[in-house]
C-alpha cells in the first residue's frame, strides 16, 4: 500500500487537556484487592468530572502500580491502556 501525499485535514483535534473524565458506573463485582486494575480504578475515581490531563499527569508523577515482571518491570504502565479498558467496560466516558 502506497502512502498518498496530500493536504492535512483542516479541522483540528481538541487539546488533550480539554477532555474530561466521567464515571458511568461501578464494576459489577469489586476488582481484586491491590491489583493494578483496582489501584488505577481507585485513582481515576478521584478525577471524576475533572480534566483527563490532570489524571494522566498525576499517574505520571506517582503511578498507582508498577509491574514486577515482564518487559515493563519497574516501569509505569501506559495510562492510556487502562483508560481504554475502563471505557470498553462502560465504566468510564471521556468527553
Secondary structure, 3 states (H helix, E strand, C coil): CCCCCCCCCCCCCCCHHHCEEEECCCCCCCCCCCCHHHHHHHHHHCCCCCEHHHHHHHHHHCCCCECCCCCCCCCECCHHHHHHHHHHCCCEEEC
